[in-house]
Amino acid sequence: MNCPGCNADAPEVEEESDEVHACEACGGVRIGASELNRLLLHNNLPGIESLGGKRVKDAAEASCRRCQVDMTRFEGGDRHDPEFYEICEECGCIFIAPDSAPEGDALAMEKGLVAFFRIFSAKQKSAAR
């Protein structure tokens, strides 16, 4: 299977795994929707479905490394400093591109994901004003 961010070969992901997975080649991070929602709700943030953002229709198409279907890109924040994440249309996993992805061990990546979506949410609120 290939990473949606850089198309490098990625380690096999277990079928039902919601854990955080980082691409060794580019540093992009993939997490299952239920695990991400658990992290977000545990940190007083809305679930992924409620974060807002707009679907980017003409974004370069990436494929989910687990089920090999197209991922949909969502953009949030203001147009001068947007944040992006991608969701698989089949399994619902979320991919954060390398330039925004957290680094480190699993705990550090979880904290980084919460920080990313906290910023994403804050930018959404300020852009709506």
Stockholm file with secondary structure:
# STOCKHOLM 1.0

chainA/1-129         MNCPGCNADAPEVEEESDEVHACEACGGVRIGASELNRLLLHNNLPGIESLGGKRVKDAAEASCRRCQVDMTRFEGGDRHDPEFYEICEECGCIFIAPDSAPEGDALAMEKGLVAFFRIFSAKQKSAAR
#=GR chainA/1-129 SS CBCTTTCCBCCCCCTTCCSCEECTTTCCEEECHHHHHHHHHHTTCCCGGGSCCEECTTSCCCBCTTTCCBEEEEEESCTTSCEEEEEETTTCCEEECTTTCCCSSHHHHHHHHHHHHHHHHHHHHHHHC
#=GC SS_cons         CBCTTTCCBCCCCCTTCCSCEECTTTCCEEECHHHHHHHHHHTTCCCGGGSCCEECTTSCCCBCTTTCCBEEEEEESCTTSCEEEEEETTTCCEEECTTTCCCSSHHHHHHHHHHHHHHHHHHHHHHHC
//
